[in-house]
Amino acid sequence: MKDLLYSEDHNFYIDGLKVSGVSSINGSYTIPNQDNSFLGYEGEPDYIQNGVGKANLSFEKIMISSDKPITDLIKDTGFDGGIEYNGKVLNFESGYLTSYDVSFSVDSLPRSSVAIDVFGDMGSTVTAKTPVIKNEDIFIPASSGINLNCDGRSTNRVLSFSFSITPERQVFYKIGSIKPSEVCSKVPIRSSFSVELEVDDYETKDVYSYIKTGIHFKNIQVSLQDKCDDSRKIIYSFDKMNLNSESFNTNVDDNTKVTLSYSNSSMSPPLITYT
């Protein structure tokens, strides 16, 4: 019987750096093809490739260290990486980050998820950067160390919040090449933010008042503080976030909650600062 592969047998790298806190990884690729049946063809049926192959990779992680090496890749930058398992590898080249999500709830560790489109090769024979062994500083945000500047925050309790950004890519090919000649970021870059409040005195907005006064924009800032060192922080700054929706819920247990959802389209991604 073959040995099982345990979680400690796997290592995941991006741009030569080992990613900590990874809880799951998914990788796949597709090769578009069609059969060669056409008028006048009398040979054996066969398949031919009719488009460019494409690979995808995604992973989820618990935020026990800074996500800076990942959020730096939101920019128009290609990178490589791979998975090591049982002495084997599944590497990729020319990957581009296409989504980044982070969520936080009271009394739980933040979680982030990342999706990557791979426009280069992917497989066991692909060469990626030599992994750098780096001792990452542990960074664990605590509920008491969160400051959020948002509608209703000063007098209503924040239960959870989430942030998502989806940078789109424009891929250019040239005749005679099976790989892209260039990959560029498309604008505008879209991002979203939502926050759940437990209500004390929050007052909902009038839906149609925006028709009279214009779209409701809000600058939002979220600061996560390390529970072991209050000088270390992650700060998310979102300018001109547009309030898209409010969700109001109450029940017999005297729990009244409001969820506010915002979105933004801009020429540059939100500012994420690590101190």
C-alpha positions as CSV (number, residue, x, y, z in Angstrom):
1,M,0.0,0.0,0.0
2,K,1.3,3.4,-0.9
3,D,2.0,6.0,1.8
4,L,-0.6,8.7,2.2
5,L,0.4,12.4,1.6
6,Y,-0.2,14.5,4.7
7,S,-0.6,18.2,4.9
8,E,2.9,18.6,6.3
9,D,4.3,17.0,3.2
10,H,3.2,19.9,1.0
11,N,4.9,23.3,0.5
12,F,3.5,26.1,-1.6
13,Y,5.7,28.9,-3.1
14,I,5.0,32.1,-4.9
15,D,7.8,34.1,-6.6
16,G,10.3,32.1,-4.7
17,L,8.8,32.6,-1.2
18,K,7.1,30.0,0.9
19,V,3.5,30.9,1.7
20,S,2.5,30.2,5.3
21,G,-1.0,29.4,6.7
22,V,-2.2,27.7,3.4
23,S,-5.3,25.5,4.1
24,S,-6.1,24.4,0.5
25,I,-4.8,24.6,-3.0
26,N,-6.5,23.9,-6.4
27,G,-4.8,23.7,-9.7
28,S,-6.1,22.8,-13.2
29,Y,-5.5,23.4,-16.9
30,T,-7.7,23.1,-20.0
31,I,-6.7,22.6,-23.6
32,P,-9.5,23.5,-26.0
33,N,-9.9,21.1,-28.9
34,Q,-12.3,19.8,-31.5
35,D,-12.5,16.7,-33.7
36,N,-11.3,17.0,-37.2
37,S,-14.5,15.9,-39.0
38,F,-15.1,18.2,-41.9
39,L,-16.4,17.9,-45.5
40,G,-14.2,15.7,-47.7
41,Y,-12.2,14.2,-44.8
42,E,-12.0,10.4,-45.0
43,G,-9.3,9.6,-42.4
44,E,-9.6,8.4,-38.8
45,P,-11.3,10.8,-36.4
46,D,-8.8,12.8,-34.4
47,Y,-8.6,15.8,-32.2
48,I,-6.9,19.1,-33.0
49,Q,-6.2,22.0,-30.6
50,N,-8.4,25.0,-31.6
51,G,-7.4,27.5,-29.0
52,V,-4.8,28.6,-26.4
53,G,-4.3,26.4,-23.4
54,K,-4.9,28.0,-20.0
55,A,-4.1,27.0,-16.4
56,N,-5.7,28.2,-13.2
57,L,-4.5,28.0,-9.6
58,S,-6.2,29.1,-6.4
59,F,-5.5,28.8,-2.7
60,E,-6.9,29.7,0.7
61,K,-4.9,30.7,3.7
62,I,-5.3,31.7,7.3
63,M,-3.6,35.1,7.9
64,I,-0.9,34.2,10.5
65,S,1.6,36.3,8.7
66,S,1.6,39.4,6.5
67,D,0.0,39.1,3.0
68,K,2.3,41.7,1.6
69,P,4.1,39.2,-0.8
70,I,0.7,38.4,-2.2
71,T,-0.9,41.9,-2.4
72,D,2.2,43.2,-4.1
73,L,1.2,41.0,-7.0
74,I,-2.0,42.9,-7.6
75,K,0.0,45.1,-9.9
76,D,0.8,44.3,-13.5
77,T,3.5,41.8,-12.6
78,G,3.9,38.2,-13.7
79,F,5.4,35.6,-11.3
80,D,6.1,31.9,-11.0
81,G,5.6,29.4,-8.2
82,G,4.6,25.9,-7.4
83,I,3.7,23.1,-5.0
84,E,6.2,20.6,-3.6
85,Y,4.8,17.3,-2.5
86,N,6.5,14.0,-1.7
87,G,9.6,14.9,-3.6
88,K,7.7,16.0,-6.7
89,V,6.6,19.5,-7.9
90,L,3.8,21.1,-9.8
91,N,5.3,24.4,-11.0
92,F,3.9,27.2,-13.1
93,E,5.3,30.2,-14.9
94,S,3.9,33.6,-16.0
95,G,1.1,33.6,-13.4
96,Y,-1.1,36.7,-12.8
97,L,-3.2,37.4,-9.8
98,T,-6.9,37.8,-10.8
99,S,-8.6,38.0,-7.4
100,Y,-7.8,38.6,-3.8
101,D,-10.3,38.3,-0.9
102,V,-9.9,38.7,2.8
103,S,-12.5,38.3,5.5
104,F,-12.6,38.8,9.3
105,S,-15.1,37.9,11.9
106,V,-15.0,38.5,15.6
107,D,-13.1,35.8,17.6
108,S,-11.7,34.2,14.5
109,L,-8.5,34.6,12.5
110,P,-8.7,36.5,9.2
111,R,-8.8,34.3,6.0
112,S,-7.7,35.2,2.5
113,S,-8.2,33.5,-0.8
114,V,-6.3,34.1,-4.0
115,A,-7.0,33.1,-7.7
116,I,-4.2,33.1,-10.3
117,D,-4.4,32.7,-14.1
118,V,-1.4,31.0,-15.6
119,F,-0.5,32.1,-19.1
120,G,2.8,30.2,-19.3
121,D,3.6,26.5,-18.8
122,M,2.5,24.4,-15.8
123,G,3.6,21.0,-14.8
124,S,6.3,18.8,-13.2
125,T,9.1,19.8,-15.6
126,V,8.6,23.6,-15.4
127,T,11.4,25.5,-13.6
128,A,10.4,28.1,-11.1
129,K,12.6,30.4,-8.9
130,T,14.7,28.6,-6.4
131,P,12.7,28.8,-3.1
132,V,14.0,31.1,-0.5
133,I,13.9,29.9,3.1
134,K,12.6,32.9,5.0
135,N,11.5,33.0,8.6
136,E,8.3,35.0,8.5
137,D,7.3,37.1,11.5
138,I,4.0,35.8,12.9
139,F,1.2,38.4,12.5
140,I,-2.1,37.6,14.1
141,P,-4.7,40.4,14.3
142,A,-7.0,40.4,17.3
143,S,-10.6,41.6,17.6
144,S,-9.6,44.3,20.1
145,G,-6.9,45.6,17.7
146,I,-9.3,46.4,14.8
147,N,-10.2,50.0,14.0
148,L,-12.7,50.7,11.3
149,N,-13.7,54.1,10.0
150,C,-17.0,53.5,8.3
151,D,-20.7,54.5,8.4
152,G,-22.1,53.8,11.9
153,R,-18.8,52.4,13.3
154,S,-18.5,54.9,16.2
155,T,-21.7,53.8,18.0
156,N,-22.5,50.3,16.6
157,R,-20.4,47.1,17.0
158,V,-18.6,45.6,14.0
159,L,-19.1,41.9,13.8
160,S,-17.4,41.1,10.5
161,F,-16.0,42.7,7.3
162,S,-14.6,41.5,4.0
163,F,-12.7,43.0,1.1
164,S,-12.3,41.7,-2.5
165,I,-10.5,42.9,-5.5
166,T,-10.6,41.4,-9.0
167,P,-7.9,42.8,-11.3
168,E,-8.7,41.8,-14.9
169,R,-6.0,41.0,-17.5
170,Q,-5.8,41.7,-21.2
171,V,-3.7,39.0,-23.0
172,F,-2.0,39.6,-26.3
173,Y,-0.8,36.8,-28.6
174,K,1.1,37.0,-31.9
175,I,1.1,34.6,-34.8
176,G,3.6,31.7,-34.4
177,S,3.6,31.8,-30.6
178,I,1.7,29.5,-28.2
179,K,2.4,31.8,-25.2
180,P,1.3,35.4,-24.7
181,S,3.6,38.2,-26.0
182,E,2.2,40.5,-23.4
183,V,-0.2,40.6,-20.4
184,C,-1.6,43.9,-19.2
185,S,-3.9,45.0,-16.5
186,K,-7.3,46.3,-17.6
187,V,-8.9,49.4,-16.1
188,P,-10.9,50.3,-14.2
189,I,-9.9,48.0,-11.3
190,R,-13.0,46.9,-9.3
191,S,-13.1,46.2,-5.6
192,S,-15.8,45.7,-3.0
193,F,-16.1,46.0,0.7
194,S,-18.8,44.9,3.2
195,V,-19.3,45.3,6.9
196,E,-21.8,43.8,9.3
197,L,-22.9,45.9,12.3
198,E,-24.8,45.0,15.4
199,V,-27.2,47.9,15.8
200,D,-27.5,50.2,18.8
201,D,-28.6,53.5,17.0
202,Y,-27.8,53.0,13.3
203,E,-30.3,54.6,11.0
204,T,-30.7,53.2,7.5
205,K,-30.4,55.4,4.5
206,D,-33.4,56.4,2.2
207,V,-33.1,54.5,-1.0
208,Y,-34.4,57.3,-3.3
209,S,-32.6,60.1,-1.5
210,Y,-29.6,59.3,-3.6
211,I,-31.5,60.2,-6.7
212,K,-31.8,63.8,-5.3
213,T,-28.4,64.1,-3.6
214,G,-26.2,62.0,-5.8
215,I,-24.4,58.7,-5.2
216,H,-23.3,58.2,-1.6
217,F,-19.5,57.9,-1.5
218,K,-17.5,57.1,1.6
219,N,-13.8,56.9,2.4
220,I,-13.2,53.8,4.4
221,Q,-10.1,52.8,6.4
222,V,-9.6,49.5,8.2
223,S,-6.6,48.9,10.5
224,L,-5.6,45.4,11.8
225,Q,-3.3,45.4,14.8
226,D,-1.0,42.5,15.8
227,K,-2.2,41.2,19.1
228,C,1.4,40.7,20.3
229,D,2.9,44.0,19.0
230,D,0.6,47.0,18.7
231,S,3.1,48.9,16.6
232,R,2.6,46.4,13.7
233,K,-0.4,47.0,11.6
234,I,-2.1,46.3,8.3
235,I,-4.1,49.3,7.0
236,Y,-6.6,49.1,4.1
237,S,-7.5,52.5,2.7
238,F,-10.5,52.7,0.3
239,D,-11.3,56.0,-1.3
240,K,-14.7,56.9,-2.7
241,M,-16.4,53.6,-2.0
242,N,-20.0,53.7,-3.4
243,L,-22.7,52.4,-1.0
244,N,-24.6,49.7,-3.1
245,S,-26.9,48.1,-0.6
246,E,-28.1,47.8,3.0
247,S,-29.4,44.6,4.6
248,F,-31.4,44.9,7.8
249,N,-32.2,41.9,10.0
250,T,-33.7,41.4,13.4
251,N,-35.1,38.5,15.4
252,V,-36.7,37.5,18.8
253,D,-33.3,37.1,20.4
254,D,-32.9,40.9,20.3
255,N,-30.2,40.7,17.6
256,T,-30.5,43.5,15.2
257,K,-27.9,43.6,12.4
258,V,-27.2,45.7,9.4
259,T,-24.9,44.8,6.5
260,L,-23.5,47.6,4.3
261,S,-22.0,46.7,0.9
262,Y,-19.7,49.1,-1.0
263,S,-18.0,49.0,-4.4
264,N,-15.4,51.0,-6.2
265,S,-14.0,51.3,-9.8
266,S,-10.7,53.2,-10.1
267,M,-7.6,53.4,-12.2
268,S,-5.4,52.0,-9.3
269,P,-6.0,49.4,-6.6
270,P,-6.8,50.4,-3.0
271,L,-3.8,51.2,-0.8
272,I,-2.8,48.4,1.5
273,T,0.0,49.5,3.9
274,Y,2.1,47.2,6.1
275,T,3.9,48.7,9.1
